[in-house]
Amino acid sequence: MSTWANLGLQDSASPLMEQLIFFHDHALLILVMITVLVGYLMFMLFFNNYVNRFLLHGQLIEMIWTILPAIILLFIDLPSLRLLYLLDEINEPSVTLKSIGHQWYWSYEYSDFNNIEFDSYMIPTNELATDGFRLLDVDNRVVLPMNSQIRILVTAADVIHSWTVPALGVKVDGTPGRLNQTNFFINRPGFFYGQCSEICGANHSFMPIVIESVPVNYFIKWISSNNS
Ligand code: CUA
C-alpha cells in the first residue's frame, strides 16, 4: 500500500504492474531529455545576437524538426501499444471473481465455488482497530490465491464506479448494464489496497478494496470453510 511521502508508484505485486512501471520510467526519461533540450535552446536564445534580415524560409530545418519528433514519439507509442494489448489479454484464468460497485460499497461473487457472495464495507474510523488503516480497511476482504491467473468481472448496480488496485495494475470501470473484464496475476502474498476511482457520489472516497493474497492451499481452505 501507499504510505507517507510516497509520491511515486507503489511496488508492483503483479507482472503487468511491473511492465507499467518500466513503461512509466521509459516515458519519463524521454520527457526529461526533451524538456532539457528545449529548455537549453530557449535559454540560449536570450544570448543570441545574430540577425538574418533576408531569412524567408528554411526547408531543410523544417523537415528535420518535423520528422525527428515524429520518430521520437514512435519510441513511446510502440511500447505503449504493446502494454495495452498485454493488459487486455486473458490467460486461461483459474479463478473468476465478480465485483459489483454499489453506492457505497463493493459486493463480490465467486461464481466458480457454489456462489460464494458477500458485501465489503469500509470500517468506519470509530470502529477501527488500533492497527487498522483508516479509510482503507474493510470488513470482508477479497481472498485470492497467489501465483494464479485471476479474471475479474466488474459491473455496477447504480452509478459508475471503478475497481482500482494500484499494486496490481488493475483499474476497471464498473458500469450499470455492462460487464467489463480484465485479469491479473498476484506474485506475492500480502494485503493489497485499492479505492474506487470514478466520482460516484457523496461517499466515493469511502468504498475501498482490500485483497488478501494467500497461497493456493489456504485459498482452498477459505473456500471450503465458506461452503460449510
Ligand atoms: Cu464508487 Cu467512486
Boltz pocket constraint, residues with backbone or C-beta under 6 A from the ligand:
constraints:
  - pocket:
      binder: B
      contacts: [[A, 101], [A, 102], [A, 160], [A, 161], [A, 162], [A, 196], [A, 197], [A, 198], [A, 199], [A, 200], [A, 201], [A, 203], [A, 204], [A, 205], [A, 207]]
      max_distance: 6.0
